[in-house]
Amino acid sequence: RSRGLGDVYKRQILKEHGYRVPGFLDWYQERGFGFEAVESPYRMPYVGEARAKSELALRWLDEHRGEPSFVWLHQVVVHLPYEPSAESVALFADPASESDPTAAGFDGSRAMAIDLASGARTATAAGAARVAARYDACVRDADAALGGLLDGLDARDAWSHTIVIVTADHGDELLDRGRAGHAWWTYHGSLHEEILHVPLFVWAPGVAPRTVDTLVEQADVAPTLLELAGLGAPEVAAPEAFEGRSLAPLLAGRPLPPRPAFAESTPAGFYVEPEILGDLRLRSVIDGPWKLLVSQGALGVKKELFRLDRDPGEHHDLAATEPAQVERLTRLLGDWLLDARRRSFALRRATLRPGAEAPLGAILDSRQWLDP
């Protein structure tokens, strides 16, 4: 869930404490996200846009020096269509795959992704290598833009009062399962690890360098940032608003109790389009080495079970041989869905029309309709 309630409340809390909240965004993030400024509207190609956006953010910080600010800088260069700079293409190009006739047409374009999703094009090993090279070149462009931003902060002697968090809203399939991109492009979205397993880097004053192996969620980012900013642990003060928890103890070298990680999407991402896709939902839960994928729709439910420590590529479905794990993880997923509905109910109670609270509460007490 990329549009979590915690993100909304994070901006509101920061605004209440005197923060400016500029956003340097693209396309569908332009409206309804509560940021003060929207710059650099979505366009193609992306070449050069990543560095320019970092420079734009630094100029904004110069113009608002001394003002507490929460800046969201959203880069899209590592995104279909893969259109990296010529310099990065040259660094990652594989002569063998570039010259292989079976790689023809695997150019990282929108047309390629659509053809793969529709079955008009079949993945090849050389094609996958060529697509991966273009993706890596895009990553290099994003890395260079991030480096420019960090160098700019360094030149401004900003590290004593600056927190930087780098993460991603999703990964991409690179022909892992015959497709490229993610749900919005393919209408064959998944919650496999190539989509869910994203980076998370945190720099903050007083935080020593370390690598943490604990399983965490994107929902943890908002409460973490608020606590690092000195505003306390918001998931304690407003548990109905925050699905995640602060990771500040992990950053300080202290343990946090392990807990499952959940995800939810549709085959088309945020484009639900029920008239085309029906009520199909994709959900997953990871608990320890086990991962359950559930595809739920009007025509039934499909469950797949993987053991990530032995099968990180999720190629061997163990649902038929591990029914106890399927049942256990299904129960965890149902509990999570029920909790989400209850928190949403708590947040909206004040806006309900008279008499609506009791029947809605009774529905929430029945979990049959929530179970995956």
C-alpha positions as CSV (number, residue, x, y, z in Angstrom):
1,R,0.0,0.0,0.0
2,S,1.9,3.0,-1.2
3,R,-0.6,5.6,0.0
4,G,-0.6,4.7,3.7
5,L,-2.5,6.8,6.3
6,G,0.8,7.2,8.1
7,D,2.2,9.2,5.2
8,V,-0.7,11.6,5.3
9,Y,-0.5,12.0,9.1
10,K,3.3,12.5,8.8
11,R,2.8,15.6,6.7
12,Q,0.1,16.9,8.9
13,I,2.1,16.4,12.1
14,L,5.2,18.1,10.5
15,K,3.1,21.0,9.3
16,E,1.7,21.4,12.8
17,H,5.2,21.6,14.1
18,G,6.2,24.4,11.7
19,Y,7.7,22.3,8.9
20,R,7.6,23.3,5.2
21,V,6.6,20.2,3.1
22,P,7.7,20.8,-0.5
23,G,7.4,17.9,-3.0
24,F,9.5,17.5,-6.2
25,L,7.3,14.9,-7.8
26,D,5.9,13.5,-11.0
27,W,2.7,12.7,-12.7
28,Y,0.1,11.0,-10.5
29,Q,1.7,12.3,-7.3
30,E,0.9,15.8,-8.3
31,R,-2.6,16.1,-6.7
32,G,-4.0,15.1,-3.3
33,F,-0.7,14.4,-1.5
34,G,-0.7,17.6,0.5
35,F,2.7,19.0,-0.6
36,E,3.3,22.7,-1.0
37,A,5.1,22.6,-4.3
38,V,5.0,20.4,-7.3
39,E,7.8,20.7,-9.8
40,S,9.2,19.0,-12.8
41,P,5.9,17.4,-14.2
42,Y,6.1,13.9,-15.6
43,R,7.6,13.7,-19.0
44,M,9.6,11.4,-21.2
45,P,12.4,10.9,-21.9
46,Y,13.9,10.9,-18.4
47,V,17.5,11.6,-19.5
48,G,19.0,14.4,-17.4
49,E,15.8,14.8,-15.3
50,A,17.2,13.1,-12.2
51,R,20.1,15.4,-11.8
52,A,18.0,18.4,-12.6
53,K,15.5,17.5,-9.9
54,S,18.2,17.1,-7.3
55,E,19.6,20.5,-8.2
56,L,16.1,22.0,-8.0
57,A,15.6,20.6,-4.5
58,L,19.0,22.1,-3.4
59,R,18.0,25.5,-4.8
60,W,14.7,25.3,-2.8
61,L,16.7,24.5,0.4
62,D,19.0,27.5,-0.3
63,E,15.9,29.8,-0.7
64,H,14.4,28.5,2.6
65,R,17.6,28.2,4.6
66,G,16.9,27.9,8.4
67,E,13.3,26.8,7.9
68,P,12.4,23.3,9.1
69,S,11.5,21.3,6.0
70,F,10.4,17.9,5.0
71,V,11.3,17.4,1.3
72,W,10.1,14.5,-0.8
73,L,12.2,14.1,-3.9
74,H,10.7,11.4,-6.1
75,Q,12.9,10.1,-8.9
76,V,11.4,8.1,-11.8
77,V,14.5,7.4,-14.0
78,V,14.5,3.8,-12.8
79,H,11.1,3.2,-14.3
80,L,9.7,1.9,-17.6
81,P,10.5,3.0,-20.2
82,Y,14.1,2.5,-19.4
83,E,15.8,5.5,-21.0
84,P,19.2,6.0,-19.4
85,S,21.9,8.4,-20.4
86,A,24.2,7.4,-23.2
87,E,27.1,7.4,-20.7
88,S,25.4,4.9,-18.5
89,V,24.3,2.7,-21.4
90,A,27.9,2.5,-22.5
91,L,29.0,1.4,-19.1
92,F,26.5,-1.5,-18.8
93,A,26.0,-2.6,-22.4
94,D,26.7,-6.3,-23.0
95,P,28.1,-6.8,-26.5
96,A,27.0,-10.4,-26.6
97,S,23.4,-9.6,-25.9
98,E,23.4,-6.5,-28.0
99,S,24.4,-8.5,-31.0
100,D,22.3,-11.5,-30.3
101,P,19.3,-11.6,-32.7
102,T,17.1,-13.1,-30.0
103,A,17.5,-9.8,-28.1
104,A,16.1,-7.7,-30.9
105,G,13.3,-5.5,-29.6
106,F,14.2,-5.9,-25.9
107,D,14.9,-2.2,-25.6
108,G,13.2,-1.4,-22.3
109,S,10.3,0.4,-24.1
110,R,6.7,0.6,-23.2
111,A,5.9,-1.4,-26.4
112,M,8.2,-4.2,-25.2
113,A,6.5,-4.4,-21.8
114,I,3.1,-4.5,-23.4
115,D,4.1,-7.1,-25.9
116,L,5.6,-9.3,-23.1
117,A,2.4,-9.0,-21.0
118,S,0.1,-9.8,-23.9
119,G,2.1,-12.8,-25.1
120,A,3.0,-11.1,-28.4
121,R,6.7,-11.3,-27.4
122,T,8.4,-14.2,-25.6
123,A,11.3,-13.6,-23.2
124,T,14.7,-14.8,-24.2
125,A,17.9,-15.1,-22.1
126,A,19.7,-12.5,-24.3
127,G,16.7,-10.2,-24.2
128,A,16.6,-10.4,-20.4
129,A,20.3,-9.6,-20.2
130,R,19.7,-6.5,-22.5
131,V,16.8,-5.3,-20.4
132,A,18.8,-5.8,-17.2
133,A,21.7,-3.8,-18.6
134,R,19.4,-0.9,-19.4
135,Y,17.8,-1.1,-16.0
136,D,21.3,-1.0,-14.4
137,A,22.1,2.0,-16.5
138,C,19.0,3.8,-15.1
139,V,20.1,2.9,-11.6
140,R,23.4,4.4,-12.3
141,D,21.7,7.7,-13.4
142,A,19.6,7.7,-10.2
143,D,22.7,7.0,-8.1
144,A,24.5,9.9,-9.8
145,A,21.6,12.2,-9.0
146,L,21.5,11.1,-5.4
147,G,25.3,11.6,-5.2
148,G,24.8,15.2,-6.4
149,L,22.2,15.8,-3.7
150,L,24.4,14.4,-1.0
151,D,27.4,16.3,-2.2
152,G,25.2,19.4,-2.1
153,L,24.2,18.8,1.5
154,D,27.9,18.2,2.3
155,A,28.9,21.5,0.7
156,R,26.2,23.2,2.8
157,D,27.4,21.6,6.0
158,A,23.9,20.2,6.5
159,W,24.6,16.9,8.1
160,S,24.3,18.0,11.7
161,H,20.7,18.8,11.2
162,T,19.6,16.7,8.3
163,I,17.9,13.3,8.0
164,V,18.0,11.5,4.7
165,I,15.9,8.4,3.9
166,V,16.3,6.7,0.5
167,T,13.8,4.0,-0.5
168,A,11.6,2.9,-3.4
169,D,7.9,2.3,-3.8
170,H,8.5,-0.9,-5.7
171,G,10.9,-2.9,-7.8
172,D,10.5,-4.2,-11.4
173,E,10.4,-7.5,-13.1
174,L,13.3,-7.9,-15.5
175,L,11.8,-10.8,-17.4
176,D,12.0,-12.9,-14.1
177,R,8.6,-14.4,-15.0
178,G,8.5,-13.5,-18.7
179,R,7.4,-9.8,-18.1
180,A,9.0,-6.4,-17.6
181,G,8.1,-3.6,-15.2
182,H,5.3,-3.9,-12.7
183,A,1.6,-4.0,-12.3
184,W,0.7,-0.7,-13.9
185,W,2.5,-1.6,-17.1
186,T,1.6,-5.2,-17.4
187,Y,-1.8,-5.7,-15.9
188,H,-0.2,-8.9,-14.6
189,G,1.0,-7.5,-11.3
190,S,2.5,-9.6,-8.7
191,L,3.9,-9.4,-5.2
192,H,7.0,-11.5,-5.8
193,E,10.3,-10.4,-4.3
194,E,11.5,-8.6,-7.4
195,I,8.6,-6.2,-6.7
196,L,8.6,-6.1,-2.9
197,H,12.3,-6.2,-1.9
198,V,13.4,-2.6,-2.1
199,P,16.3,-0.7,-0.6
200,L,16.1,1.4,2.6
201,F,19.0,3.6,3.6
202,V,18.9,6.1,6.6
203,W,21.3,8.8,7.5
204,A,20.6,10.8,10.7
205,P,22.7,12.8,13.2
206,G,24.1,10.5,15.8
207,V,23.3,7.3,13.9
208,A,26.4,5.1,13.4
209,P,26.9,3.1,10.2
210,R,25.5,-0.4,10.4
211,T,23.6,-3.0,8.4
212,V,20.3,-4.3,9.8
213,D,18.9,-7.6,8.7
214,T,15.5,-7.3,10.5
215,L,12.5,-7.5,8.2
216,V,10.8,-4.1,8.0
217,E,8.0,-2.5,5.9
218,Q,7.6,0.8,4.0
219,A,4.9,1.6,6.6
220,D,7.7,1.9,9.1
221,V,9.3,4.9,7.4
222,A,6.8,7.5,8.5
223,P,6.9,6.8,12.3
224,T,10.7,6.4,12.0
225,L,11.1,9.8,10.5
226,L,8.9,11.5,13.0
227,E,10.7,10.0,15.9
228,L,14.1,10.9,14.5
229,A,12.8,14.4,14.1
230,G,12.2,14.5,17.9
231,L,8.4,14.2,17.7
232,G,8.1,11.0,19.7
233,A,6.8,7.6,18.5
234,P,3.6,8.5,16.7
235,E,2.4,4.9,16.4
236,V,2.0,5.0,20.2
237,A,0.3,8.4,20.4
238,A,-2.0,7.7,17.4
239,P,-2.1,3.9,16.8
240,E,-5.1,4.2,14.5
241,A,-3.2,6.3,12.0
242,F,0.1,4.3,11.8
243,E,0.3,0.8,10.4
244,G,4.1,0.7,10.9
245,R,6.5,1.2,13.8
246,S,9.5,3.4,14.4
247,L,12.8,1.8,13.4
248,A,14.8,4.2,15.7
249,P,15.8,1.3,18.0
250,L,17.3,-0.6,15.1
251,L,19.2,2.4,14.0
252,A,20.6,2.7,17.5
253,G,21.8,-0.9,17.5
254,R,18.9,-2.2,19.7
255,P,16.7,-5.1,18.6
256,L,13.0,-4.9,17.7
257,P,10.7,-7.9,18.1
258,P,10.3,-9.6,14.7
259,R,6.9,-9.3,13.1
260,P,5.3,-10.2,9.8
261,A,5.4,-7.9,6.7
262,F,2.3,-7.4,4.6
263,A,1.6,-6.1,1.1
264,E,-1.4,-5.5,-1.1
265,S,-2.0,-4.5,-4.7
266,T,-4.0,-5.3,-7.8
267,P,-2.9,-6.7,-11.2
268,A,-2.9,-3.1,-12.4
269,G,-1.4,-1.4,-9.3
270,F,-3.3,1.7,-8.3
271,Y,-5.4,1.4,-11.5
272,V,-8.0,-0.9,-10.1
273,E,-10.5,-0.7,-13.0
274,P,-13.1,-3.1,-11.5
275,E,-15.1,-3.1,-14.7
276,I,-12.1,-4.9,-16.4
277,L,-10.4,-6.7,-13.6
278,G,-13.3,-7.5,-11.3
279,D,-12.6,-7.5,-7.6
280,L,-9.2,-9.2,-7.9
281,R,-6.7,-8.4,-5.1
282,L,-3.2,-9.5,-4.6
283,R,-1.9,-9.8,-1.0
284,S,1.1,-11.3,0.6
285,V,2.6,-11.9,4.1
286,I,6.2,-12.8,5.0
287,D,6.9,-14.3,8.4
288,G,10.4,-15.6,9.0
289,P,11.4,-17.6,6.0
290,W,7.8,-18.2,4.9
291,K,5.9,-16.2,2.3
292,L,2.3,-16.6,1.3
293,L,0.9,-15.1,-1.9
294,V,-2.9,-14.8,-2.2
295,S,-4.8,-13.9,-5.4
296,Q,-8.4,-13.3,-4.4
297,G,-11.3,-12.5,-6.8
298,A,-14.8,-13.4,-7.7
299,L,-13.8,-16.6,-9.4
300,G,-11.9,-18.0,-6.3
301,V,-8.7,-17.8,-4.3
302,K,-5.3,-19.0,-5.3
303,K,-2.6,-19.4,-2.7
304,E,1.1,-20.0,-3.2
305,L,3.7,-20.7,-0.5
306,F,7.4,-20.1,-0.7
307,R,10.3,-20.6,1.7
308,L,12.5,-17.6,0.9
309,D,15.7,-18.8,2.7
310,R,15.9,-21.8,0.4
311,D,14.1,-20.5,-2.7
312,P,14.7,-16.7,-2.9
313,G,13.5,-16.6,-6.5
314,E,10.1,-18.1,-5.5
315,H,10.1,-20.9,-8.0
316,H,8.8,-23.8,-5.9
317,D,5.3,-23.5,-4.6
318,L,5.0,-25.5,-1.3
319,A,1.3,-24.8,-0.7
320,A,0.2,-28.4,-1.3
321,T,2.9,-29.9,1.0
322,E,2.8,-27.4,3.8
323,P,-1.0,-26.9,4.6
324,A,-0.3,-25.9,8.2
325,Q,1.9,-23.0,7.1
326,V,-0.7,-21.9,4.6
327,E,-3.4,-21.9,7.3
328,R,-1.2,-20.0,9.8
329,L,-0.2,-17.3,7.3
330,T,-3.7,-17.0,6.0
331,R,-4.8,-16.3,9.6
332,L,-2.1,-13.6,9.9
333,L,-3.2,-12.0,6.7
334,G,-6.8,-12.0,7.8
335,D,-5.8,-10.4,11.1
336,W,-4.0,-7.7,9.2
337,L,-6.9,-6.9,7.0
338,L,-9.2,-6.8,10.0
339,D,-6.8,-4.4,11.8
340,A,-6.7,-2.1,8.7
341,R,-10.5,-1.9,8.6
342,R,-10.7,-1.2,12.3
343,R,-8.2,1.6,12.2
344,S,-9.9,3.1,9.2
345,F,-13.2,2.9,11.1
346,A,-11.6,4.6,14.1
347,L,-10.3,7.5,11.9
348,R,-13.6,8.0,10.2
349,R,-16.0,7.6,13.2
350,A,-16.4,11.3,13.6
351,T,-17.7,11.7,10.0
352,L,-20.2,8.9,10.1
353,R,-23.8,9.8,9.7
354,P,-26.0,9.4,12.8
355,G,-26.8,5.8,13.6
356,A,-24.1,4.3,11.3
357,E,-21.5,3.5,13.9
358,A,-23.3,0.5,15.5
359,P,-24.0,-1.5,12.3
360,L,-20.6,-0.8,10.9
361,G,-19.1,-1.9,14.2
362,A,-21.1,-5.1,14.0
363,I,-19.8,-5.8,10.5
364,L,-16.2,-5.3,11.8
365,D,-16.9,-7.9,14.5
366,S,-17.6,-10.5,11.8
367,R,-14.4,-11.4,10.0
368,Q,-15.8,-14.0,7.6
369,W,-15.9,-11.5,4.7
370,L,-12.2,-10.5,5.3
371,D,-10.6,-13.9,5.3
372,P,-8.4,-14.5,2.3
